[in-house]
Amino acid sequence: MSKLTQEDFHYIKADLRHGRISPGTIRYGLGAFMVFSAFMVGIAYTVATANNTVIGWENLSSFWQTVFKIEAILFIVQLILVIFVKGRKNWSQILLNVSYVLYTYKMVLDPFVMISMFSMDRGEYEIYRLIILFIIIFGFTLQFYMIRRLFQKLQDGKIENKQKQKEKKRRGYLLYITPFFFILASITGYIISNELLGDMDLLLILGVVMLVFIGVLIGTIEFVIGAYCVIRFPSFRVNPPKEK
């Protein structure tokens, strides 16, 4: 990465100021992510603590109790970012871009928390835990490989401007599929509450969540590159230094 210069990432500069990863758009995205995560975690918490559940808060392991407490803290921080951090200064832009990456990860992991609680309530957690762990490891490994491959291509000068534009448009689809997350949440809640698929509903939902998880991680690569650029290159920030 040390060989790369700001010219290698010139194609993303406009998006950092006025496009999909500009401060205003990021605040909107964080708000959408917050609603989705609140829905997923809310369902998970209800399943764990409802009167008719076999789990109960007191029976949750210290790990899962800590997970729910961290979720609450992250929700408060996310709310503060959406309301108070405008991104008009360099430090706030960097904070928003880094937070966008972290909260995207949180958003795609939250459905696994919900599935874990449902499987725990059914006494099938040990089975689903291994599957979930494999999906998460596979997804992040794939993303790391794709980011490493992208940087390698940039270093070798193998990505032409047209290809950069194509990559940018492809990843931009993430912005347009955000409403799909809310549709997924609604369908998930409806299927589970009405037991439409019997014992197969949880497995089907896990499959859908897996596809969304991997798809979003691929789309998040642009967010990672954006955060990298605003941290490393001052000229990519909202208030770049004056050229001498």
NORVENLIN-V172536 format. One record per residue. RES is the residue in one small letter. PSI is psi in whole degrees, 0 to 359 (999 if undefined). OMEGA is omega as a letter, one per 20 degrees, with the letter a starting at -180 (none if undefined). NEAR is the number of other C-alpha atoms within 10 Angstrom. Layout:
res=RES psi=PSI omega=OMEGA near=NEAR
res=RES psi=PSI omega=OMEGA near=NEAR
This chain:
res=m psi=337 omega=a near=9
res=s psi=337 omega=a near=5
res=k psi=345 omega=a near=9
res=l psi=143 omega=r near=14
res=t psi=175 omega=a near=14
res=q psi=336 omega=r near=15
res=e psi=330 omega=r near=8
res=d psi=337 omega=a near=17
res=f psi=21 omega=a near=16
res=h psi=329 omega=a near=14
res=y psi=341 omega=a near=15
res=i psi=355 omega=a near=21
res=k psi=315 omega=a near=20
res=a psi=324 omega=a near=13
res=d psi=331 omega=r near=18
res=l psi=336 omega=a near=25
res=r psi=322 omega=a near=19
res=h psi=2 omega=a near=13
res=g psi=218 omega=a near=15
res=r psi=338 omega=r near=21
res=i psi=30 omega=r near=26
res=s psi=161 omega=a near=21
res=p psi=318 omega=a near=27
res=g psi=316 omega=r near=20
res=t psi=323 omega=r near=17
res=i psi=319 omega=r near=25
res=r psi=321 omega=r near=25
res=y psi=315 omega=r near=12
res=g psi=318 omega=r near=19
res=l psi=323 omega=r near=22
res=g psi=317 omega=r near=17
res=a psi=317 omega=r near=18
res=f psi=322 omega=a near=22
res=m psi=317 omega=r near=22
res=v psi=315 omega=a near=14
res=f psi=313 omega=a near=23
res=s psi=320 omega=r near=25
res=a psi=322 omega=r near=17
res=f psi=313 omega=a near=19
res=m psi=311 omega=a near=23
res=v psi=326 omega=r near=21
res=g psi=316 omega=r near=15
res=i psi=316 omega=a near=19
res=a psi=316 omega=a near=21
res=y psi=322 omega=r near=18
res=t psi=317 omega=r near=15
res=v psi=322 omega=a near=23
res=a psi=334 omega=a near=25
res=t psi=357 omega=a near=17
res=a psi=157 omega=a near=12
res=n psi=329 omega=a near=10
res=n psi=10 omega=r near=10
res=t psi=157 omega=r near=15
res=v psi=1 omega=a near=15
res=i psi=280 omega=a near=19
res=g psi=138 omega=a near=16
res=w psi=319 omega=a near=17
res=e psi=339 omega=a near=10
res=n psi=351 omega=r near=12
res=l psi=145 omega=r near=15
res=s psi=161 omega=r near=10
res=s psi=330 omega=r near=10
res=f psi=310 omega=a near=8
res=w psi=326 omega=r near=16
res=q psi=320 omega=r near=15
res=t psi=321 omega=r near=12
res=v psi=313 omega=a near=13
res=f psi=324 omega=r near=16
res=k psi=319 omega=r near=11
res=i psi=322 omega=r near=12
res=e psi=317 omega=a near=17
res=a psi=317 omega=r near=14
res=i psi=316 omega=r near=12
res=l psi=326 omega=r near=15
res=f psi=317 omega=r near=17
res=i psi=315 omega=r near=12
res=v psi=318 omega=r near=12
res=q psi=319 omega=r near=19
res=l psi=319 omega=r near=16
res=i psi=318 omega=r near=11
res=l psi=316 omega=a near=21
res=v psi=319 omega=a near=19
res=i psi=318 omega=a near=10
res=f psi=336 omega=a near=10
res=v psi=109 omega=a near=18
res=k psi=337 omega=a near=15
res=g psi=20 omega=a near=22
res=r psi=349 omega=r near=13
res=k psi=161 omega=a near=15
res=n psi=317 omega=a near=17
res=w psi=323 omega=a near=15
res=s psi=327 omega=r near=17
res=q psi=316 omega=r near=27
res=i psi=317 omega=r near=21
res=l psi=316 omega=a near=18
res=l psi=318 omega=a near=25
res=n psi=318 omega=r near=26
res=v psi=318 omega=r near=18
res=s psi=325 omega=a near=20
res=y psi=318 omega=r near=26
res=v psi=310 omega=a near=22
res=l psi=318 omega=a near=14
res=y psi=338 omega=r near=19
res=t psi=317 omega=r near=19
res=y psi=315 omega=a near=16
res=k psi=317 omega=a near=16
res=m psi=318 omega=a near=24
res=v psi=345 omega=r near=24
res=l psi=336 omega=a near=18
res=d psi=321 omega=r near=21
res=p psi=332 omega=r near=25
res=f psi=330 omega=r near=24
res=v psi=316 omega=r near=20
res=m psi=313 omega=a near=21
res=i psi=323 omega=r near=24
res=s psi=319 omega=r near=24
res=m psi=319 omega=r near=25
res=f psi=317 omega=a near=22
res=s psi=327 omega=r near=18
res=m psi=321 omega=r near=21
res=d psi=332 omega=a near=17
res=r psi=358 omega=a near=13
res=g psi=23 omega=a near=13
res=e psi=18 omega=a near=13
res=y psi=320 omega=a near=17
res=e psi=328 omega=r near=11
res=i psi=310 omega=a near=11
res=y psi=331 omega=a near=20
res=r psi=316 omega=a near=16
res=l psi=320 omega=r near=10
res=i psi=315 omega=a near=12
res=i psi=315 omega=r near=19
res=l psi=319 omega=r near=12
res=f psi=316 omega=a near=11
res=i psi=316 omega=a near=20
res=i psi=314 omega=r near=17
res=i psi=317 omega=r near=10
res=f psi=315 omega=a near=13
res=g psi=313 omega=a near=20
res=f psi=327 omega=r near=16
res=t psi=317 omega=r near=12
res=l psi=316 omega=r near=15
res=q psi=317 omega=r near=19
res=f psi=318 omega=r near=15
res=y psi=317 omega=a near=11
res=m psi=322 omega=r near=14
res=i psi=316 omega=r near=17
res=r psi=319 omega=r near=13
res=r psi=321 omega=r near=12
res=l psi=315 omega=r near=16
res=f psi=322 omega=r near=17
res=q psi=318 omega=r near=15
res=k psi=322 omega=r near=13
res=l psi=319 omega=r near=19
res=q psi=323 omega=a near=16
res=d psi=356 omega=a near=11
res=g psi=30 omega=a near=11
res=k psi=358 omega=r near=11
res=i psi=112 omega=r near=17
res=e psi=167 omega=a near=12
res=n psi=319 omega=a near=12
res=k psi=321 omega=r near=10
res=q psi=324 omega=r near=11
res=k psi=318 omega=r near=17
res=q psi=321 omega=r near=13
res=k psi=317 omega=r near=12
res=e psi=320 omega=a near=14
res=k psi=317 omega=r near=17
res=k psi=320 omega=a near=11
res=r psi=316 omega=a near=13
res=r psi=336 omega=r near=18
res=g psi=343 omega=r near=17
res=y psi=340 omega=a near=12
res=l psi=324 omega=a near=19
res=l psi=326 omega=a near=13
res=y psi=342 omega=r near=8
res=i psi=3 omega=r near=12
res=t psi=317 omega=r near=15
res=p psi=336 omega=r near=12
res=f psi=328 omega=r near=12
res=f psi=319 omega=a near=19
res=f psi=323 omega=r near=17
res=i psi=316 omega=r near=11
res=l psi=317 omega=a near=16
res=a psi=318 omega=a near=16
res=s psi=315 omega=r near=12
res=i psi=319 omega=r near=13
res=t psi=310 omega=a near=19
res=g psi=321 omega=a near=14
res=y psi=315 omega=a near=12
res=i psi=315 omega=a near=15
res=i psi=315 omega=a near=15
res=s psi=330 omega=a near=9
res=n psi=359 omega=r near=9
res=e psi=48 omega=a near=13
res=l psi=332 omega=a near=11
res=l psi=12 omega=r near=12
res=g psi=227 omega=a near=10
res=d psi=352 omega=a near=10
res=m psi=353 omega=a near=10
res=d psi=318 omega=a near=15
res=l psi=323 omega=r near=20
res=l psi=321 omega=r near=14
res=l psi=316 omega=r near=13
res=i psi=320 omega=r near=17
res=l psi=321 omega=r near=19
res=g psi=317 omega=r near=13
res=v psi=316 omega=r near=13
res=v psi=321 omega=r near=22
res=m psi=315 omega=a near=20
res=l psi=316 omega=r near=12
res=v psi=318 omega=a near=17
res=f psi=309 omega=a near=22
res=i psi=319 omega=r near=19
res=g psi=317 omega=a near=16
res=v psi=321 omega=r near=22
res=l psi=322 omega=r near=21
res=i psi=317 omega=r near=21
res=g psi=333 omega=a near=20
res=t psi=348 omega=r near=21
res=i psi=322 omega=r near=18
res=e psi=323 omega=r near=23
res=f psi=319 omega=r near=24
res=v psi=315 omega=r near=16
res=i psi=320 omega=r near=18
res=g psi=314 omega=r near=25
res=a psi=320 omega=r near=22
res=y psi=318 omega=a near=14
res=c psi=318 omega=a near=23
res=v psi=335 omega=r near=23
res=i psi=317 omega=a near=18
res=r psi=324 omega=a near=13
res=f psi=107 omega=r near=13
res=p psi=331 omega=a near=14
res=s psi=347 omega=r near=15
res=f psi=357 omega=a near=23
res=r psi=168 omega=a near=23
res=v psi=332 omega=r near=21
res=n psi=75 omega=a near=14
res=p psi=154 omega=r near=13
res=p psi=150 omega=r near=10
res=k psi=137 omega=r near=6
res=e psi=135 omega=a near=5
res=k psi=999 omega=none near=3
